[in-house]
């Protein structure tokens, strides 16, 4: 027996209340104001809320609202900045770019050239690593003159065995006063497209994707 309350109506009311109940993890300004009103409503008449305490709580409410408004404004500014960056990145399409690239492609046993730039004469060594990070070939190049230089790998490991086609990572090191420093490789080409992936910007050159931050030089030379 439901004391005059129909079972269906009770179920609907309970179901609707459940749907309308939303758990908030943060105290927004509306919830803060409701708490303050409730506190005033049920305060002890013999010990009313102190004026200073009331002013402090109202001040806290004002501060909370200001922070929320600032947060919304900041998010809007971030969104606008991202849109501007996308427009600027798109302007790179069709231009010539030099990017930092530390890989070479081995095709039918023939490797791409590996290009790098030295700021001064340096003693150089090179390592070729496969997709598993294993060094398959290494060589000491001796002293290389400053400026742009090119290295061509023969596509073999240190025992002279031909390596399978694929992409290999190049580690180039310079030595000075016993200190070993990695030197980045360079690759140039025309920017074919700009891509936006996971909030990161990339340029497409010769069908390969490079982060925008890897760009070393941009020019209008086709």
C-alpha positions in Angstrom: 0.0 0.0 0.0 1.3 3.4 -1.0 -1.0 5.7 1.1 -2.8 7.1 -1.9 0.3 7.6 -4.0 0.2 5.8 -7.2 3.1 3.5 -7.9 3.7 4.8 -11.4 3.7 8.4 -10.2 6.2 7.6 -7.5 8.5 5.9 -10.0 8.3 8.8 -12.4 9.0 11.4 -9.7 11.9 9.4 -8.4 13.3 8.8 -11.9 12.9 12.5 -12.8 14.6 13.6 -9.6 17.5 11.2 -10.3 17.9 12.6 -13.8 17.8 16.2 -12.6 20.4 15.6 -9.9 23.8 16.7 -11.0 26.9 16.2 -8.9 29.2 19.2 -9.1 32.9 18.8 -8.3 33.5 22.5 -8.0 31.7 25.2 -6.1 30.5 27.7 -8.7 29.1 31.1 -7.9 25.4 29.9 -8.0 26.1 27.1 -5.5 28.1 29.6 -3.3 25.2 32.0 -3.3 22.7 29.3 -2.4 24.8 28.2 0.5 25.0 31.8 1.8 21.2 32.3 1.5 20.6 29.0 3.3 23.0 30.0 6.0 21.1 33.3 6.5 17.8 31.6 6.4 18.6 29.1 9.1 20.9 31.2 11.3 20.2 31.3 15.0 18.1 34.5 15.8 19.9 34.8 19.1 23.2 34.7 17.4 22.9 36.3 14.0 25.7 36.2 11.4 28.3 38.8 12.2 28.5 41.7 9.7 32.2 41.3 9.2 31.7 37.6 8.4 28.9 38.4 6.0 31.1 41.0 4.2 33.9 38.5 4.0 31.6 35.8 2.5 30.2 38.3 0.0 33.7 39.4 -0.9 34.6 35.7 -1.5 31.6 35.4 -3.7 32.7 38.4 -5.8 36.2 37.0 -6.0 34.9 33.6 -7.2 32.8 35.3 -9.9 35.8 37.4 -11.1 38.0 34.3 -11.3 35.4 32.5 -13.4 35.0 35.4 -15.7 38.8 35.7 -16.0 39.0 32.0 -16.8 36.4 32.4 -19.6 38.2 35.4 -21.0 41.6 33.6 -20.9 40.2 30.6 -22.7 38.8 32.9 -25.4 42.2 34.5 -25.8 43.8 31.1 -26.1 41.3 30.0 -28.8 42.0 33.2 -30.7 45.7 32.7 -30.4 45.4 29.1 -31.8 43.4 30.3 -34.7 46.0 33.0 -35.5 48.8 30.5 -35.3 46.9 28.2 -37.7 46.6 31.1 -40.2 50.3 31.9 -39.8 51.3 28.3 -40.3 49.2 28.0 -43.4 51.1 30.8 -45.0 54.1 28.4 -45.2 52.5 26.3 -47.9 54.4 26.7 -51.2 57.5 28.1 -49.6 60.9 26.4 -49.4 61.9 25.2 -45.9 65.0 23.7 -44.3 64.1 21.4 -41.4 66.1 19.4 -38.9 66.0 15.8 -40.0 68.1 12.9 -38.6 66.9 10.1 -40.8 67.8 8.6 -44.2 65.7 6.3 -46.4 67.4 3.2 -47.9 65.7 2.2 -51.1 66.9 -0.8 -53.2 70.2 -0.6 -51.3 70.8 3.0 -52.1 70.7 5.6 -49.3 69.7 9.2 -49.3 72.3 11.9 -48.7 72.6 13.1 -45.1 73.3 16.8 -45.0 74.6 18.7 -42.0 76.1 22.1 -41.1 79.1 22.8 -38.9 79.9 26.2 -37.4 83.6 25.4 -37.3 86.0 22.6 -38.2 85.2 19.6 -36.1 86.2 16.0 -35.6 83.1 14.0 -36.6 81.8 10.4 -36.1 78.6 8.9 -37.4 76.3 6.1 -36.4 73.4 4.5 -38.4 70.7 2.9 -36.3 67.8 0.7 -37.4 64.2 0.9 -36.3 65.0 -1.0 -33.1 67.6 1.6 -32.1 70.5 -0.8 -32.8 73.6 0.7 -34.3 74.3 -1.2 -37.6 77.0 1.0 -38.9 79.5 3.5 -37.4 82.4 5.5 -38.9 84.9 8.1 -37.8 85.0 10.8 -40.5 88.0 12.7 -39.1 88.2 16.4 -39.2 85.4 18.0 -41.3 85.6 21.6 -42.5 83.0 24.1 -41.2 79.9 24.8 -43.4 77.5 22.5 -45.1 78.6 18.9 -45.7 77.0 15.8 -47.1 77.5 12.2 -46.1 76.4 9.1 -48.2 76.0 5.8 -46.4 76.8 2.7 -48.5 73.7 0.9 -47.1 75.8 -1.8 -45.4 76.5 -2.7 -41.8 80.0 -2.8 -40.3 80.6 -6.4 -41.5 79.7 -5.4 -45.1 76.3 -7.0 -45.2 73.6 -5.2 -47.2 70.9 -3.8 -44.9 67.2 -4.1 -45.7 65.3 -1.1 -47.2 63.7 1.2 -44.8 64.2 4.3 -42.7 67.3 4.6 -40.6 68.2 7.2 -37.9 71.5 9.0 -38.2 73.5 10.0 -35.1 76.2 12.5 -35.9 78.7 13.6 -33.2 81.4 16.3 -33.0 84.3 16.1 -30.5 86.0 19.1 -28.9 88.3 19.0 -25.8 86.9 15.5 -25.0 83.3 16.7 -25.2 80.9 14.8 -27.4 78.1 16.9 -29.0 75.3 15.6 -31.3 74.9 17.5 -34.6 71.5 17.7 -36.2 71.0 16.9 -39.9 69.2 19.1 -42.4 66.7 18.5 -45.2 65.3 21.1 -47.6 62.2 21.1 -49.8 58.9 22.7 -50.6 56.2 22.8 -48.0 53.3 20.9 -49.5 50.9 21.2 -46.7 50.4 22.2 -43.0 48.8 19.7 -40.6 47.3 20.3 -37.1 47.5 17.1 -35.0 46.9 17.0 -31.3 47.4 20.7 -30.9 50.8 20.5 -32.7 51.7 22.0 -36.0 53.5 20.1 -38.8 54.7 20.8 -42.3 54.7 18.2 -45.1 57.9 18.1 -47.2 58.5 15.4 -49.8 55.6 13.5 -48.3 57.2 13.5 -44.8 55.9 15.2 -41.7 58.1 17.5 -39.7 57.2 19.6 -36.6 57.1 23.3 -37.3 59.6 23.8 -34.5 62.1 21.8 -36.5 62.2 24.5 -39.2 65.6 26.2 -39.5 65.0 28.4 -42.5 62.1 29.6 -44.7 62.4 31.3 -48.1 60.2 32.1 -51.1 62.6 30.3 -53.5 60.6 27.7 -55.2 
